[in-house]
């Protein structure tokens, strides 16, 4: 299956069936990255994601991935 950031029904179904019962209400993401694709060259590890991953975009994705959870995190740069 190709890597994608697309929101798909089966991902939500998988979370509800397999993960929802043990992921706590508060989650700390110990390793997260925000980026702009324009800062990368061809063949980058992020080229299949959104062009810009801002904190707002990150939170939108996490809310989809783990609905109803309160998130905080450690955000790192790529160098």
C-alpha positions in Angstrom: 0.0 0.0 0.0 1.5 3.4 -0.9 2.2 6.0 1.7 -0.5 8.7 1.9 -1.9 11.4 4.1 -5.4 10.8 2.8 -8.1 10.3 5.3 -9.8 6.9 4.5 -12.8 5.2 6.1 -10.9 2.0 6.9 -8.3 3.9 9.0 -11.0 5.3 11.2 -12.6 1.8 11.5 -9.3 0.3 12.4 -8.7 2.9 15.2 -12.2 2.3 16.6 -11.8 -1.5 16.5 -8.2 -2.0 17.5 -6.8 1.2 19.2 -9.5 3.4 20.8 -9.9 1.2 23.9 -6.3 1.6 25.1 -5.0 5.0 23.8 -5.4 7.4 26.7 -7.3 10.7 26.7 -4.0 12.6 26.9 -1.3 11.8 24.4 2.3 13.2 24.3 3.9 12.8 20.8 7.6 12.4 21.7 8.8 12.9 18.1 7.0 15.1 15.6 8.1 17.2 12.6 6.6 20.4 11.1 7.9 21.3 7.6 7.5 22.9 4.2 8.1 20.7 1.2 9.7 23.7 -0.6 12.7 23.4 1.8 13.4 19.9 0.5 14.9 18.6 -2.7 13.5 15.9 -5.0 13.3 12.4 -3.5 12.8 13.7 0.0 11.1 11.5 2.7 8.2 14.0 3.0 7.3 14.5 -0.7 4.2 12.3 -0.5 2.7 14.4 2.3 1.2 17.8 2.3 3.2 20.7 0.9 3.1 22.4 4.3 2.7 20.7 7.6 2.0 23.5 10.1 0.9 23.0 13.7 -2.7 23.4 12.5 -2.3 20.7 9.8 -0.5 18.4 12.3 -3.4 18.8 14.8 -6.0 18.1 12.1 -4.2 14.9 11.2 -3.8 13.8 14.8 -7.4 14.6 15.6 -8.4 12.4 12.7 -6.0 9.6 13.7 -6.9 9.7 17.4 -10.2 11.5 17.8 -11.1 13.1 21.0 -7.5 13.0 22.5 -5.7 15.9 24.0 -2.3 16.2 22.4 0.9 17.8 23.3 4.3 17.0 21.8 8.0 17.6 21.2 8.5 19.1 17.7 11.8 18.6 16.0 13.5 20.1 13.0 15.2 18.1 10.2 18.7 19.3 9.4 
